[in-house]
Amino acid sequence: MNARPVAQRVGPWLRSRFPDLDPVLLAVLGVLCLVGLVTLYSAASDHPGRFGEQVRNYVLAGVVMIVVAGLSPRNLKRLALPVYLCGLVLLAAVLAFGVSVKGAQRWLDVGVRIQPAEIMKFGVPLMLAWYFDRREGAVRRVDFAIAGALVMVPVLLIARQPDLGTALLVLGAGFFVIFFAGLPWVWLIVMGGGTLAMLPVAWMLMHDYQRNRILTLIDPMSDPLGKGFHTLQAMIAIGSGGMLGKGWMQGTQTHLEFIPERTSDFIFAVYSEEFGLIGNVVLVILFLVLVARALAIASQAATPFTRLLASAIAMIFFTFAFVNMAMVSGVLPVVGVPLPFISYGGTALVTLGMACGMLMCVQSNRKLVQM
């Protein structure tokens, strides 16, 4: 009887039938999606339709991932400019006739509701990787300025919706590419100083609810039944989970409906309450493995385009997971960032699937170097 471990059998089987899919990345994604479904089933117990919709979202994201993984890096480069321009057009359309929900105009209704800002989280890095690849070996200072402008246009459009959280994430996604492209340290220091100098101006330009989020972060007990309610209830849920959690479907904060937005932005509080500190450690390890695998793929990339793109995607995954967990835990202000592969949402999952497909595309066209 063949005693090889199951993992050693699954890898060759996948490669023979789906040569563009990376087994390690696929395994991590599979576990994350399973965690997401289990948690959502509990979080959405009073909205049973959402579980079925999320299964559909996962399937659609998987199809997009497989299609993108089968592309060549040359085809990805060809898609960079159309995806970026299409994203800008959709963002402009949102401002013109988008759907308004809870005071924010962030969605387009095209039979299904989509959020164009999600596309730009990966459309911007794709565009910048294409731009710097065309200037390989001859990147000038003006190129960094042009790249900055390419980032700021969608960032400003998203901030107008208003969606400051997503705008900052898109800004961060673009910054990662510019940094990996060789941004001089002097520029980083100047940008950091300029950012600090602009903070008073930014404070004046913020909406009242955005200022309240920052003030609530400093002292959530100043308005425990109002502006601080979201943060306090999430922190109570996380703390009440203890070491091992209360058990699946047993979270009192969840099922007594104290946790707001518990299927989307605050789903981490649901997970923490039911699976405790041990569950959180497992989840953090899964995200770290995902990021590490993406960085390993970037290190083997064959061209500047694929290297910049894969590196940026790795850092984007890290940033999204860190910001969501920190936001729900009361370490960062509430900015409306979903937890990757866990939170409910269609557009977000499809764009994440597209990003994973890009990583697999880079991996299947890597250098002949094994790590």
C-alpha positions in Angstrom: 0.0 0.0 0.0 1.3 3.4 -0.9 1.9 5.3 2.3 2.7 8.7 0.8 0.9 11.6 2.7 -2.3 12.8 1.2 -0.7 16.2 0.6 1.9 14.6 -1.7 -0.8 13.0 -3.7 -3.1 16.1 -4.0 -0.3 18.3 -5.4 0.4 16.2 -8.5 -3.3 15.6 -9.1 -4.1 19.3 -9.1 -1.1 20.1 -11.3 -2.1 17.5 -13.8 -5.7 18.8 -14.2 -5.2 22.4 -13.3 -1.6 23.2 -14.2 -2.1 27.0 -13.5 -3.3 26.5 -9.9 -0.8 26.7 -7.1 -1.6 23.9 -4.6 -0.3 25.7 -1.5 -2.1 28.9 -2.3 -5.3 26.9 -3.2 -5.1 25.0 0.1 -4.9 28.1 2.2 -7.7 29.8 0.3 -9.8 26.7 0.7 -9.4 26.7 4.5 -10.1 30.5 4.7 -13.3 30.1 2.7 -14.4 27.2 4.8 -13.8 29.4 8.0 -15.8 32.2 6.3 -18.7 29.9 5.5 -18.8 28.4 9.0 -18.7 31.9 10.6 -21.2 33.4 8.2 -23.7 30.6 8.9 -23.7 31.6 12.5 -23.6 35.4 11.9 -26.4 35.3 9.4 -28.7 33.0 11.3 -31.4 35.6 11.1 -30.7 36.2 7.4 -30.5 32.7 6.0 -30.5 33.9 2.4 -27.0 35.4 2.8 -25.4 32.0 3.3 -26.6 30.8 -0.1 -25.6 34.1 -1.7 -22.1 33.8 -0.2 -21.7 30.2 -1.6 -22.6 31.7 -5.0 -20.0 34.5 -4.4 -17.3 31.9 -3.6 -18.1 29.9 -6.7 -18.0 33.1 -8.9 -14.7 34.1 -7.3 -13.3 30.7 -7.9 -14.3 30.8 -11.6 -12.7 34.2 -12.0 -9.5 32.9 -10.2 -9.3 30.0 -12.6 -9.8 32.1 -15.7 -7.2 34.7 -14.6 -4.7 32.0 -13.6 -4.9 30.6 -17.1 -3.8 33.9 -18.6 -0.2 34.7 -19.6 1.6 37.7 -18.0 1.5 39.3 -21.4 -2.3 39.2 -21.3 -2.4 40.5 -17.8 -0.3 43.5 -19.0 -2.8 44.1 -21.8 -5.6 44.1 -19.3 -4.0 46.7 -17.0 -5.0 49.8 -18.8 -8.6 48.7 -19.7 -9.2 47.6 -16.1 -7.9 50.9 -14.7 -9.9 53.0 -17.2 -13.0 50.9 -16.7 -12.7 51.4 -12.9 -12.4 55.1 -13.3 -15.5 55.2 -15.5 -17.5 53.1 -13.0 -16.3 55.4 -10.1 -17.5 58.4 -12.0 -20.8 56.6 -12.7 -21.2 56.0 -8.9 -20.9 59.7 -8.2 -23.4 60.5 -11.0 -26.2 57.9 -10.4 -25.0 55.4 -7.8 -27.1 53.7 -5.2 -27.0 55.5 -1.8 -27.1 53.3 1.4 -26.8 54.7 4.9 -25.7 58.1 3.6 -22.9 56.7 1.3 -23.2 56.5 -2.5 -20.8 53.6 -3.2 -22.8 51.1 -5.4 -24.1 50.7 -8.9 -27.2 48.7 -9.6 -26.7 46.8 -12.9 -29.1 44.0 -12.2 -26.8 43.1 -9.3 -25.3 45.6 -7.0 -21.6 46.2 -7.5 -19.0 48.4 -5.7 -16.5 49.7 -8.2 -14.1 50.9 -5.5 -13.3 47.2 -4.8 -12.1 46.8 -8.4 -9.5 49.6 -7.9 -7.9 47.9 -4.9 -6.2 45.6 -7.4 -6.8 47.6 -10.6 -4.4 50.3 -9.3 -1.5 47.9 -8.6 -2.0 46.2 -11.9 -1.8 49.6 -13.7 1.3 50.7 -11.8 3.1 47.4 -12.3 2.4 47.8 -16.1 3.6 51.4 -16.0 6.9 50.7 -14.2 7.5 47.6 -16.3 7.5 49.8 -19.4 10.3 51.9 -17.9 12.5 49.0 -16.7 16.0 50.3 -16.1 15.1 53.9 -16.9 12.8 55.0 -14.0 13.1 58.7 -13.5 11.8 60.9 -10.7 9.0 62.2 -12.9 7.8 58.6 -13.3 7.2 58.4 -9.5 5.2 61.6 -9.8 3.1 60.3 -12.7 2.5 57.0 -10.7 1.4 59.1 -7.8 -1.1 60.9 -10.0 -2.4 57.5 -11.3 -3.1 56.6 -7.7 -4.6 59.8 -6.5 -7.3 60.0 -9.3 -9.2 56.9 -8.1 -8.5 57.7 -4.4 -10.1 61.1 -4.7 -13.1 59.7 -6.6 -13.6 57.1 -3.9 -13.2 59.6 -1.1 -16.0 61.7 -2.6 -18.5 58.8 -2.2 -17.6 59.1 0.8 -15.6 56.0 1.5 -12.4 57.0 3.3 -11.5 53.5 4.4 -11.4 52.1 0.9 -9.7 55.3 -0.4 -6.9 54.7 2.1 -6.6 51.1 1.1 -6.4 51.9 -2.6 -3.8 54.6 -1.7 -1.8 52.0 0.2 -2.1 49.5 -2.6 -0.6 52.0 -5.0 2.1 53.0 -2.6 3.3 49.4 -2.3 4.0 49.2 -6.0 5.7 52.6 -6.1 7.8 51.6 -3.1 8.9 48.2 -4.6 9.6 50.0 -7.9 12.5 51.8 -6.1 11.0 55.0 -4.5 14.0 56.9 -3.0 14.1 57.0 0.8 14.4 60.8 0.7 11.0 60.9 -1.0 9.6 58.7 1.7 10.8 61.0 4.4 9.4 64.1 2.6 6.1 62.3 2.1 5.9 61.3 5.7 6.7 64.9 6.9 4.1 66.3 4.4 1.5 63.8 5.6 2.0 64.9 9.2 1.9 68.6 8.3 -1.4 68.0 6.4 -3.2 66.3 9.3 -4.8 69.5 10.6 -6.1 70.3 7.1 -7.3 66.7 6.7 -9.1 67.0 10.1 -11.0 70.1 8.9 -12.0 68.4 5.6 -13.3 65.3 7.3 -17.1 64.6 7.6 -18.5 64.8 11.1 -18.9 61.0 11.3 -15.3 60.5 10.3 -14.1 62.8 13.1 -16.4 60.9 15.5 -14.8 57.6 14.6 -11.3 58.9 15.5 -12.6 60.4 18.8 -14.5 57.2 19.6 -11.2 55.2 19.1 -9.6 57.4 21.8 -12.5 57.1 24.2 -15.3 54.7 23.2 -17.0 55.2 26.6 -17.7 58.8 25.9 -20.8 57.7 24.0 -21.3 54.0 24.8 -24.9 53.8 23.4 -24.2 55.9 20.4 -21.0 56.5 18.5 -19.0 54.1 20.6 -21.6 51.3 20.5 -20.0 49.4 17.5 -16.5 49.3 18.9 -17.6 48.5 22.5 -19.9 45.6 21.5 -17.2 44.1 19.2 -14.6 44.3 22.0 -17.0 42.7 24.4 -17.6 39.9 22.0 -13.9 39.3 21.5 -13.1 39.4 25.2 -16.0 37.1 26.1 -14.7 34.4 23.7 -11.8 33.7 26.1 -9.2 31.1 25.3 -11.4 28.5 23.5 -14.5 30.5 22.6 -18.2 29.9 23.4 -18.6 27.4 20.6 -20.1 27.5 17.1 -23.6 29.1 17.1 -23.3 29.8 20.8 -22.1 33.4 20.7 -24.5 35.5 22.8 -23.3 38.9 21.5 -23.9 37.6 18.0 -27.3 35.9 18.4 -28.7 38.6 20.7 -27.8 41.0 17.9 -25.5 43.3 19.8 -22.7 43.1 17.1 -23.4 45.5 14.3 -22.6 44.6 10.6 -21.8 41.1 11.9 -21.9 39.5 8.5 -19.5 42.0 6.9 -17.1 44.4 8.5 -17.5 43.0 12.1 -17.5 39.3 11.3 -14.2 38.9 13.1 -16.0 39.7 16.4 -18.4 36.8 15.7 -15.5 34.5 14.9 -13.6 35.6 18.0 -16.5 35.1 20.3 -17.3 31.6 19.1 -13.7 30.3 18.6 -11.7 32.3 21.1 -8.0 33.2 21.2 -7.0 29.8 19.8 -9.2 30.3 16.8 -7.8 33.8 16.3 -4.2 32.4 16.4 -5.1 29.9 13.7 -6.7 32.6 11.6 -3.7 34.9 11.9 -1.4 32.0 10.9 -3.6 31.3 7.8 -3.3 34.9 6.7 0.5 34.9 7.4 0.9 31.7 5.3 -1.1 33.4 2.5 1.1 36.5 2.6 4.3 34.4 2.8 3.3 32.3 -0.2 2.5 35.4 -2.2 5.9 36.9 -1.4 7.6 33.6 -2.3 5.8 33.8 -5.7 6.9 37.4 -6.1 10.6 36.4 -5.4 10.4 33.9 -8.3 8.7 36.2 -10.8 10.3 36.4 -14.2 9.7 40.1 -15.0 9.5 43.4 -13.2 5.8 43.5 -14.0 5.0 40.2 -12.3 7.3 40.9 -9.4 5.8 44.2 -8.6 2.3 42.9 -9.0 2.8 39.8 -6.8 4.6 41.8 -4.1 1.8 44.4 -4.0 -0.9 41.7 -3.8 0.9 40.1 -0.9 1.1 43.4 1.0 -2.5 44.2 0.2 -3.7 40.9 1.7 -1.6 41.7 4.9 -3.0 45.3 5.1 -6.6 44.3 4.6 -6.5 41.6 7.3 -4.5 43.7 9.7 -6.8 46.8 9.3 -10.0 44.8 9.8 -8.8 42.9 12.8 -7.4 46.0 14.4 -10.5 48.0 13.6 -12.8 45.4 15.2 -10.5 45.1 18.2 -10.5 48.9 18.9 -6.9 49.5 17.8 -7.8 51.5 14.7 -10.8 53.6 13.8 -13.8 52.0 12.2 -13.2 52.4 8.5 -15.4 49.8 6.8 -12.9 47.3 5.7 -14.0 43.7 5.2 -12.0 40.7 6.4 -10.6 39.0 3.2 -12.3 35.8 2.2 -14.3 35.8 5.4 -16.7 38.8 5.2 -19.9 38.6 3.2 -19.8 40.4 -0.1 -19.9 39.7 -3.8 -17.7 42.4 -5.5 -15.0 42.1 -2.8 -14.8 38.3 -3.2 -14.6 38.4 -7.0 -11.8 41.0 -6.9 -10.0 38.8 -4.3 -10.4 35.8 -6.6 -9.0 37.9 -9.5 -6.0 38.8 -7.3 -5.4 35.2 -6.4 -5.6 34.3 -10.1 -2.9 36.9 -10.8 -0.7 35.3 -8.2 -1.2 31.9 -9.8 -0.5 33.3 -13.2 2.8 34.7 -12.0 3.6 31.4 -10.3 2.9 29.3 -13.4 5.2 31.5 -15.4 8.0 31.9 -12.8 11.7 31.6 -13.2 13.2 28.1 -13.2 14.2 28.4 -9.6 12.7 26.3 -6.8 12.6 27.5 -3.2 
